[in-house]
């Protein structure tokens, strides 16, 4: 919503997970934004930054921004914190519906995908892109037009104690790790 807690944790942890698998930073374009503009230009919430750093991520140069249509257009996968935010994306860009998921929904459905059926990952941008697009299409097929579950939402930790931020960061990491592993074809680490 404000792009200072959940989305920056997801953005920075996905990058950290990919780098930990040996991917170079130029193979992914990961960016976040909030559906509201309350915190535009502000740094990541200090508690969120603490969670990112504790999990090996980088918080350097983060600034919150408001979601614009061009951010959705530049994305092969759009992950939201809540089902309500999926609805916001679909209203903003109806053509993005097949590549827009609630965070937990994507993680849950990813477990149903046969990763061996995807194009090989490779270590170049074209190979990663082809595998990523195929992965998103496979997760969308696994969704089969079913609505996300209430438990797919990530709770908003803003203003809560560290333990709350830690739990939400764990939920984020439970998706970014297998997503990175699936994208860069590390089958033993994707489940």
VEXDREN-2710 file (C-alpha; in Angstrom, 1 decimal):
% VEXDREN-2710
k/r/px/py/pz
1/UNK/0.0/0.0/0.0
2/UNK/2.6/2.5/1.1
3/UNK/5.6/0.7/-0.4
4/UNK/7.7/0.9/2.8
5/UNK/7.2/-2.5/4.5
6/UNK/6.0/-5.6/2.6
7/UNK/6.8/-4.7/-1.0
8/UNK/10.4/-3.6/-0.3
9/UNK/11.0/-6.7/1.8
10/UNK/9.7/-8.8/-1.2
11/UNK/11.7/-6.8/-3.7
12/UNK/15.0/-6.9/-1.9
13/UNK/14.7/-10.5/-0.6
14/UNK/13.9/-11.8/-4.2
15/UNK/17.1/-10.1/-5.4
16/UNK/19.1/-11.5/-2.5
17/UNK/17.8/-15.0/-3.1
18/UNK/18.6/-14.8/-6.8
19/UNK/22.1/-13.6/-6.0
20/UNK/22.6/-16.3/-3.5
21/UNK/21.9/-18.8/-6.3
22/UNK/24.7/-17.3/-8.4
23/UNK/22.5/-15.2/-10.6
24/UNK/24.0/-11.9/-11.7
25/UNK/22.0/-8.7/-10.8
26/UNK/21.5/-7.8/-14.4
27/UNK/19.3/-10.9/-15.1
28/UNK/16.4/-9.6/-13.0
29/UNK/14.5/-6.4/-12.9
30/UNK/12.7/-6.4/-9.6
31/UNK/10.8/-3.3/-8.5
32/UNK/8.0/-2.5/-6.1
33/UNK/5.5/0.3/-5.7
34/UNK/2.5/1.0/-3.4
35/UNK/-1.1/1.4/-4.4
36/UNK/-1.2/4.5/-2.2
37/UNK/1.1/7.5/-2.4
38/UNK/1.4/8.2/1.3
39/UNK/5.2/7.5/1.6
40/UNK/6.5/8.5/-1.9
41/UNK/10.2/9.2/-1.6
42/UNK/10.6/7.8/1.9
43/UNK/13.1/5.1/2.8
44/UNK/12.1/1.6/3.8
45/UNK/10.5/1.3/7.2
46/UNK/13.4/0.7/9.7
47/UNK/11.8/-2.6/11.0
48/UNK/11.4/-3.9/7.4
49/UNK/15.0/-2.9/6.6
50/UNK/16.1/-4.8/9.7
51/UNK/14.4/-7.9/8.4
52/UNK/15.9/-7.6/4.9
53/UNK/19.4/-7.1/6.3
54/UNK/19.0/-10.1/8.7
55/UNK/18.2/-12.3/5.6
56/UNK/21.1/-11.1/3.5
57/UNK/19.4/-8.4/1.5
58/UNK/20.5/-4.9/0.6
59/UNK/18.5/-1.8/1.6
60/UNK/20.7/0.7/-0.1
61/UNK/19.0/3.5/-2.0
62/UNK/15.4/2.4/-1.5
63/UNK/12.8/5.0/-2.0
64/UNK/9.0/4.4/-1.9
65/UNK/7.0/5.1/-5.0
66/UNK/3.4/5.0/-6.1
67/UNK/2.3/2.3/-8.5
68/UNK/1.8/3.5/-12.1
69/UNK/0.5/1.7/-15.1
70/UNK/4.0/1.7/-16.6
71/UNK/5.3/-0.3/-13.6
72/UNK/2.7/-3.1/-14.4
73/UNK/3.5/-2.9/-18.1
74/UNK/7.2/-3.4/-17.4
75/UNK/6.6/-6.5/-15.3
76/UNK/6.3/-10.2/-16.4
77/UNK/5.0/-11.0/-12.9
78/UNK/3.1/-8.8/-10.5
79/UNK/2.9/-9.9/-6.9
80/UNK/0.6/-8.1/-4.5
81/UNK/0.3/-8.3/-0.7
82/UNK/-3.5/-8.7/-0.7
83/UNK/-6.4/-9.8/-2.9
84/UNK/-7.7/-6.2/-2.8
85/UNK/-4.5/-5.0/-4.4
86/UNK/-4.9/-7.7/-7.2
87/UNK/-8.3/-6.0/-7.9
88/UNK/-6.5/-2.6/-8.0
89/UNK/-4.0/-3.9/-10.6
90/UNK/-6.7/-5.6/-12.7
91/UNK/-8.7/-2.3/-12.8
92/UNK/-5.5/-0.4/-13.7
93/UNK/-4.4/-2.9/-16.3
94/UNK/-6.9/-5.6/-17.2
95/UNK/-4.5/-7.2/-19.6
96/UNK/-2.2/-8.0/-16.6
97/UNK/-4.7/-10.3/-14.9
98/UNK/-2.9/-13.6/-15.9
99/UNK/0.4/-12.4/-14.5
100/UNK/-0.9/-10.8/-11.3
101/UNK/-1.1/-12.8/-8.1
102/UNK/-1.4/-12.4/-4.3
103/UNK/2.0/-13.2/-2.8
104/UNK/1.0/-16.3/-0.9
105/UNK/-1.2/-17.5/-3.8
106/UNK/1.8/-17.5/-6.1
107/UNK/3.9/-19.4/-3.6
108/UNK/1.2/-21.9/-3.0
109/UNK/0.5/-22.5/-6.7
110/UNK/4.2/-22.6/-7.5
111/UNK/4.4/-25.9/-5.6
112/UNK/2.0/-27.4/-8.2
113/UNK/4.2/-26.5/-11.2
114/UNK/6.3/-29.2/-12.9
115/UNK/9.6/-27.2/-13.1
116/UNK/11.1/-29.9/-15.4
117/UNK/8.5/-29.0/-18.1
118/UNK/9.8/-25.3/-18.2
119/UNK/12.4/-24.1/-20.7
120/UNK/15.9/-24.5/-19.4
121/UNK/17.0/-21.5/-17.3
122/UNK/20.4/-20.7/-18.7
123/UNK/22.5/-17.9/-17.3
124/UNK/21.7/-15.3/-19.9
125/UNK/18.9/-12.8/-20.0
126/UNK/17.0/-14.5/-22.8
127/UNK/17.0/-17.8/-21.0
128/UNK/15.9/-16.4/-17.7
129/UNK/13.2/-14.4/-19.4
130/UNK/11.8/-17.4/-21.3
131/UNK/11.8/-19.6/-18.2
132/UNK/10.2/-16.8/-16.1
133/UNK/7.4/-16.2/-18.6
134/UNK/6.8/-19.9/-18.9
135/UNK/6.8/-20.2/-15.1
136/UNK/4.2/-17.4/-14.7
137/UNK/2.0/-19.0/-17.4
138/UNK/2.3/-22.4/-15.6
139/UNK/1.3/-20.9/-12.2
140/UNK/-1.6/-19.1/-13.9
141/UNK/-2.8/-22.4/-15.4
142/UNK/-2.5/-24.0/-11.9
143/UNK/-4.7/-21.1/-10.6
144/UNK/-7.4/-22.2/-13.0
145/UNK/-9.5/-19.0/-12.5
146/UNK/-9.9/-19.8/-8.8
147/UNK/-9.8/-16.8/-6.4
148/UNK/-7.0/-16.4/-4.0
149/UNK/-7.5/-17.7/-0.5
150/UNK/-7.8/-15.3/2.5
151/UNK/-4.6/-16.8/3.9
152/UNK/-2.7/-15.9/0.8
153/UNK/-2.6/-12.2/1.9
154/UNK/0.4/-10.8/3.7
155/UNK/-0.5/-9.0/6.9
156/UNK/0.5/-5.3/7.0
157/UNK/3.2/-5.1/9.7
158/UNK/3.3/-1.3/9.7
159/UNK/3.4/0.1/13.2
160/UNK/3.6/-3.4/14.7
161/UNK/6.4/-4.9/16.8
162/UNK/9.5/-6.6/15.4
163/UNK/8.1/-10.1/15.9
164/UNK/5.2/-9.2/13.5
165/UNK/7.7/-7.9/10.9
166/UNK/9.8/-11.0/11.3
167/UNK/6.7/-13.3/10.7
168/UNK/5.8/-11.3/7.6
169/UNK/9.4/-11.4/6.3
170/UNK/9.4/-15.2/6.9
171/UNK/6.2/-15.4/4.8
172/UNK/7.8/-13.3/2.0
173/UNK/10.9/-15.4/2.1
174/UNK/8.8/-18.6/1.9
175/UNK/7.9/-17.4/-1.6
176/UNK/11.0/-15.6/-2.8
177/UNK/13.3/-18.6/-2.1
178/UNK/11.3/-21.1/-4.2
179/UNK/10.6/-18.5/-6.9
180/UNK/14.3/-17.8/-7.3
181/UNK/15.1/-21.5/-7.3
182/UNK/12.5/-22.1/-9.9
183/UNK/13.6/-19.2/-12.1
184/UNK/17.3/-20.2/-12.0
185/UNK/16.6/-23.9/-12.0
186/UNK/17.8/-25.2/-8.7
187/UNK/15.3/-28.0/-8.3
188/UNK/16.7/-29.2/-4.9
189/UNK/16.0/-25.8/-3.5
190/UNK/12.7/-25.0/-5.1
191/UNK/10.4/-27.1/-2.8
END
